[in-house]
Amino acid sequence: MMKLIIGTLLILQLVGCASVNSVSLTSIPANRGKEVKSEASRTIILGFNFNNDYVNDMAEDLKRQCPNGVVKGILTKDEVIDYFLFIVWARKVTATGYCLQARNTASVPEGEVE
């Protein structure tokens, strides 16, 4: 009986799953430039997640990768990865877009990702 319990616990430790909660997409430009990507993740234990500040720097990260242009065609994904029986899991947010040369940089307000 003890072997069955130990075997079951070992199998459960190997089990994990992932799911995508939401996906959003802005219109993809016809002339795609360089692809830019930003990721942020957080490990959550026992469901205690006190803030979502870890995603706040993603827009700035995309802009840093495209210093002389604008980022368009942004695809965002919000994923949940379960590592162990809903005791430990991770939230992962990914944003991918295309860096395009701006025609007129004055038309994009300061601090805004287009």
C-alpha positions in Angstrom: 0.0 0.0 0.0 2.9 2.4 0.8 4.4 1.8 -2.6 1.1 2.8 -4.3 0.9 6.0 -2.3 4.6 6.9 -3.1 4.1 6.0 -6.7 1.0 8.2 -7.0 2.7 11.1 -5.4 5.7 10.8 -7.7 3.4 10.8 -10.8 1.5 13.8 -9.5 4.7 15.7 -9.2 5.4 15.2 -12.9 2.0 16.5 -13.9 1.7 20.1 -15.1 -0.4 22.0 -17.5 -0.5 25.4 -19.2 -3.4 27.4 -20.5 -3.8 30.7 -22.3 -6.3 33.0 -20.6 -6.5 35.8 -23.2 -5.0 36.9 -26.4 -5.3 40.3 -28.0 -4.1 41.6 -31.3 -3.9 45.0 -32.9 -4.0 45.3 -36.6 -0.8 43.9 -38.2 0.9 46.4 -40.6 1.5 45.3 -44.2 5.1 46.4 -44.1 6.5 44.6 -41.1 9.7 45.8 -39.6 11.9 44.3 -37.0 10.0 42.1 -34.5 10.2 43.2 -30.9 9.2 41.1 -27.9 8.8 41.7 -24.1 8.0 39.1 -21.4 7.1 39.3 -17.8 6.2 36.5 -15.4 5.4 35.9 -11.7 5.5 32.7 -9.6 2.4 32.4 -7.4 2.2 30.1 -4.4 -1.1 29.0 -2.9 -2.9 31.6 -5.0 -1.5 34.6 -3.1 -0.8 37.3 -5.8 -0.8 40.7 -4.2 -0.1 42.9 -7.3 0.4 42.8 -11.0 3.1 45.4 -11.2 5.4 43.0 -13.0 3.7 43.9 -16.3 4.1 47.7 -16.0 7.5 47.9 -17.7 6.5 45.9 -20.8 5.5 49.0 -22.9 8.7 50.8 -22.0 10.7 47.6 -23.0 9.0 47.5 -26.4 9.8 51.2 -27.0 13.4 50.7 -25.9 13.8 48.1 -28.6 12.4 50.5 -31.2 14.1 53.8 -30.4 13.5 55.6 -33.8 10.1 54.2 -34.7 6.7 53.0 -33.5 5.6 49.6 -32.4 2.5 48.3 -34.2 0.8 44.9 -34.7 1.1 44.0 -31.0 0.1 40.5 -29.9 -0.3 39.9 -26.2 -0.8 36.6 -24.5 -1.6 35.9 -20.8 -0.7 32.4 -19.9 -1.0 30.3 -16.7 1.4 27.4 -16.1 0.5 25.0 -13.3 3.5 23.3 -11.8 2.1 21.3 -8.9 -1.6 20.6 -8.0 -2.5 24.3 -8.1 -0.2 25.0 -5.2 2.6 26.5 -7.4 1.9 28.2 -10.7 3.2 31.0 -12.8 1.5 33.8 -14.8 3.4 34.8 -17.9 2.5 37.8 -20.1 4.1 38.1 -23.6 3.9 41.1 -25.9 5.2 40.9 -29.5 5.0 43.6 -32.1 6.8 45.1 -35.1 9.1 48.1 -35.1 8.3 50.5 -38.0 10.1 53.6 -38.9 8.0 56.6 -37.9 7.0 58.9 -40.8 6.6 61.8 -38.5 7.7 61.2 -34.9 5.9 64.4 -33.8 2.6 62.7 -34.4 3.2 60.1 -31.7 2.7 61.7 -28.2 5.6 61.3 -25.8 5.5 58.1 -23.8 2.9 56.3 -26.0 3.3 53.1 -27.9 1.3 53.1 -31.1 
